[in-house]
Amino acid sequence: MKTIAEIADEYERNLVPLRQRRDALREQAKAEPCAELRCRLWHRVGVLDGMIYEGVSAIRTMRGDRRGK
């Protein structure tokens, strides 16, 4: 059975590819000439930002840095 600290570390490792994908999509969106595709890309960036934010929040809670606030 994993400890909370091990789970938090695993969460943190899983955020790395999400951040990389978000950054790649952000760059792609900046360079995209088609407004419709650019809008879809920015939407995906926003979804990934939300996932990353929630992951960081969960990690902080697991590590005791945050107490329900």
Backbone as ProteinMPNN parsed JSONL, in Angstrom:
{"seq_chain_A": "MKTIAEIADEYERNLVPLRQRRDALREQAKAEPCAELRCRLWHRVGVLDGMIYEGVSAIRTMRGDRRGK", "coords_chain_A": {"N_chain_A": [[0.845, -1.186, 0.0], [0.511, 2.225, -0.816], [1.943, 5.197, 0.568], [0.636, 8.421, 1.574], [2.459, 10.4, 0.899], [3.918, 9.139, -1.148], [1.914, 8.885, -3.066], [1.389, 11.583, -3.553], [3.836, 12.322, -4.693], [3.704, 10.782, -7.01], [1.463, 11.938, -8.265], [2.593, 14.432, -8.767], [4.631, 13.78, -10.595], [3.012, 12.972, -12.703], [1.97, 15.355, -13.546], [3.887, 16.586, -15.072], [3.948, 15.716, -17.904], [1.454, 16.766, -18.588], [1.804, 19.522, -18.28], [3.762, 19.917, -20.23], [2.342, 19.234, -22.554], [0.316, 21.183, -22.459], [1.858, 23.512, -22.772], [2.902, 23.067, -25.335], [0.532, 23.076, -26.85], [-0.255, 25.695, -26.374], [1.754, 27.157, -27.703], [1.261, 26.242, -30.277], [-1.309, 27.249, -30.659], [-0.807, 29.995, -30.645], [0.504, 30.277, -33.046], [-1.321, 29.462, -34.921], [-3.126, 30.141, -37.831], [-5.838, 29.891, -38.497], [-8.856, 30.889, -37.195], [-10.899, 29.312, -36.038], [-9.662, 26.839, -35.423], [-7.669, 27.835, -33.747], [-9.219, 28.756, -31.617], [-10.246, 26.316, -30.649], [-7.861, 25.118, -29.835], [-7.049, 26.89, -27.777], [-9.101, 26.388, -26.027], [-8.545, 23.749, -25.283], [-6.107, 24.212, -24.018], [-7.048, 25.634, -21.816], [-8.567, 23.633, -20.539], [-6.529, 21.829, -19.842], [-5.063, 23.52, -18.15], [-6.885, 23.712, -16.042], [-6.919, 21.035, -15.163], [-4.276, 20.775, -14.318], [-4.178, 22.712, -12.295], [-6.012, 21.594, -10.451], [-4.653, 19.231, -9.862], [-2.279, 20.197, -8.665], [-3.412, 21.428, -6.47], [-4.474, 19.186, -5.134], [-2.106, 17.847, -4.528], [-0.888, 19.663, -2.785], [-2.718, 19.553, -0.677], [-2.459, 16.85, 0.097], [0.118, 16.891, 1.063], [-0.124, 18.466, 3.222], [0.139, 21.168, 3.011], [-1.974, 22.724, 2.602], [-5.121, 23.4, 3.918], [-7.992, 22.734, 3.247], [-8.626, 25.21, 2.156]], "CA_chain_A": [[0.0, 0.0, 0.0], [1.288, 3.46, -0.933], [1.707, 6.262, 1.548], [0.135, 9.669, 0.994], [3.611, 11.083, 0.308], [4.207, 8.474, -2.42], [0.84, 9.249, -3.993], [1.62, 12.988, -3.914], [4.963, 12.327, -5.627], [3.199, 10.231, -8.267], [0.643, 13.008, -8.86], [3.498, 15.472, -9.266], [5.265, 13.26, -11.821], [1.997, 12.938, -13.756], [1.707, 16.723, -14.011], [4.936, 17.001, -16.006], [3.508, 15.639, -19.299], [0.326, 17.677, -18.794], [2.373, 20.858, -18.482], [4.428, 19.929, -21.532], [1.292, 19.246, -23.58], [-0.314, 22.503, -22.408], [2.782, 24.482, -23.35], [2.961, 22.815, -26.78], [-0.723, 23.559, -27.427], [-0.233, 27.16, -26.296], [2.596, 27.617, -28.807], [0.547, 25.923, -31.515], [-2.434, 28.188, -30.76], [-0.261, 31.313, -30.991], [0.939, 30.267, -34.441], [-2.404, 28.99, -35.787], [-3.787, 31.23, -38.56], [-7.285, 29.672, -38.577], [-9.487, 31.297, -35.933], [-11.662, 28.203, -35.452], [-8.697, 25.914, -34.816], [-7.025, 28.55, -32.647], [-10.175, 28.742, -30.509], [-10.259, 24.951, -30.093], [-6.592, 24.907, -29.133], [-7.083, 27.641, -26.518], [-10.024, 25.675, -25.128], [-7.777, 22.618, -24.744], [-5.143, 24.781, -23.067], [-7.816, 25.933, -20.605], [-8.897, 22.365, -19.879], [-5.296, 21.345, -19.218], [-4.782, 24.407, -17.017], [-7.76, 23.285, -14.945], [-6.432, 19.749, -14.656], [-3.017, 21.034, -13.611], [-4.535, 23.422, -11.063], [-6.611, 20.638, -9.52], [-3.599, 18.319, -9.428], [-1.414, 20.914, -7.72], [-4.202, 21.607, -5.251], [-4.527, 17.885, -4.454], [-0.773, 17.577, -3.988], [-0.695, 20.526, -1.61], [-3.558, 19.011, 0.394], [-1.853, 15.597, 0.558], [1.358, 17.196, 1.781], [-0.423, 19.258, 4.4], [0.417, 22.59, 2.768], [-3.246, 23.412, 2.403], [-6.126, 22.75, 4.767], [-9.364, 23.001, 2.839], [-8.856, 26.592, 1.721]], "C_chain_A": [[0.891, 1.25, 0.0], [0.943, 4.427, 0.19], [1.179, 7.49, 0.813], [1.277, 10.416, 0.307], [3.978, 10.469, -1.047], [3.159, 8.821, -3.476], [1.025, 10.688, -4.462], [2.765, 13.092, -4.915], [4.532, 11.812, -7.002], [2.336, 11.261, -9.002], [1.542, 14.052, -9.502], [4.198, 15.028, -10.553], [4.27, 13.262, -12.983], [1.664, 14.328, -14.299], [2.714, 17.186, -15.058], [4.474, 16.887, -17.464], [2.3, 16.539, -19.587], [0.821, 19.098, -19.047], [3.047, 20.966, -19.851], [3.405, 20.006, -22.661], [0.604, 20.606, -23.631], [0.564, 23.552, -23.075], [2.886, 24.317, -24.865], [1.694, 23.321, -27.463], [-0.785, 25.081, -27.419], [0.589, 27.738, -27.45], [1.91, 27.383, -30.152], [-0.597, 26.914, -31.732], [-1.946, 29.574, -31.174], [0.086, 31.404, -32.471], [-0.18, 29.91, -35.428], [-3.104, 30.154, -36.492], [-5.32, 31.098, -38.603], [-7.927, 29.947, -37.209], [-10.231, 30.15, -35.262], [-10.738, 27.208, -34.76], [-8.004, 26.552, -33.621], [-7.927, 28.542, -31.407], [-10.227, 27.368, -29.84], [-8.983, 24.663, -29.295], [-6.572, 25.641, -27.799], [-8.029, 26.984, -25.521], [-9.296, 24.498, -24.486], [-6.741, 23.09, -23.724], [-5.851, 25.063, -21.741], [-8.191, 24.683, -19.825], [-7.671, 21.819, -19.163], [-4.885, 22.212, -18.034], [-5.625, 24.007, -15.802], [-7.304, 21.98, -14.325], [-5.156, 19.936, -13.834], [-3.304, 21.725, -12.277], [-5.105, 22.457, -10.024], [-5.57, 19.655, -8.998], [-2.68, 18.957, -8.403], [-2.14, 21.107, -6.392], [-4.268, 20.307, -4.445], [-3.18, 17.551, -3.819], [-0.522, 18.4, -2.729], [-1.502, 20.002, -0.421], [-2.934, 17.747, 0.971], [-0.605, 15.847, 1.394], [1.123, 18.076, 3.003], [-0.15, 20.731, 4.234], [-0.872, 23.41, 2.731], [-4.313, 22.673, 3.205], [-7.531, 23.205, 4.389], [-9.658, 24.409, 2.402], [-8.476, 26.756, 0.287]], "O_chain_A": [[1.887, 1.319, 0.72], [-0.182, 4.467, 0.687], [1.266, 7.582, -0.411], [1.079, 11.003, -0.757], [4.311, 11.192, -1.987], [3.49, 9.025, -4.644], [0.838, 10.982, -5.643], [2.684, 13.858, -5.875], [4.948, 12.346, -8.03], [2.464, 11.434, -10.214], [1.299, 14.5, -10.622], [4.338, 15.815, -11.49], [4.651, 13.526, -14.123], [1.131, 14.45, -15.402], [2.419, 18.085, -15.846], [4.589, 17.861, -18.207], [2.144, 17.022, -20.708], [0.312, 19.791, -19.927], [2.917, 21.978, -20.54], [3.586, 20.762, -23.616], [0.337, 21.128, -24.714], [0.08, 24.379, -23.848], [2.95, 25.305, -25.596], [1.766, 23.926, -28.532], [-1.309, 25.688, -28.353], [0.168, 28.697, -28.098], [1.975, 28.223, -31.049], [-0.828, 27.366, -32.854], [-2.601, 30.251, -31.967], [-0.021, 32.469, -33.079], [-0.002, 30.043, -36.638], [-3.619, 31.055, -35.83], [-6.018, 32.103, -38.734], [-7.584, 29.319, -36.207], [-10.197, 30.029, -34.038], [-11.007, 26.784, -33.636], [-7.776, 25.896, -32.605], [-7.453, 28.345, -30.288], [-10.25, 27.268, -28.613], [-9.023, 24.049, -28.229], [-6.129, 25.084, -26.794], [-7.79, 27.019, -24.314], [-9.417, 24.274, -23.282], [-6.528, 22.446, -22.697], [-5.318, 24.767, -20.672], [-8.139, 24.672, -18.595], [-7.759, 21.395, -18.011], [-4.41, 21.695, -17.023], [-5.129, 23.971, -14.676], [-7.303, 21.833, -13.103], [-4.99, 19.321, -12.78], [-2.734, 21.358, -11.249], [-4.724, 22.501, -8.854], [-5.598, 19.285, -7.825], [-2.34, 18.341, -7.393], [-1.546, 20.965, -5.323], [-4.135, 20.324, -3.221], [-3.124, 17.033, -2.703], [-0.006, 17.891, -1.734], [-1.02, 20.009, 0.712], [-2.881, 17.581, 2.19], [-0.312, 15.097, 2.324], [2.062, 18.396, 3.733], [-0.198, 21.481, 5.209], [-0.846, 24.637, 2.819], [-4.386, 21.445, 3.162], [-8.173, 23.962, 5.118], [-10.824, 24.783, 2.283], [-8.597, 27.85, -0.263]]}, "name": "protein", "num_of_chains": 1, "seq": "MKTIAEIADEYERNLVPLRQRRDALREQAKAEPCAELRCRLWHRVGVLDGMIYEGVSAIRTMRGDRRGK"}
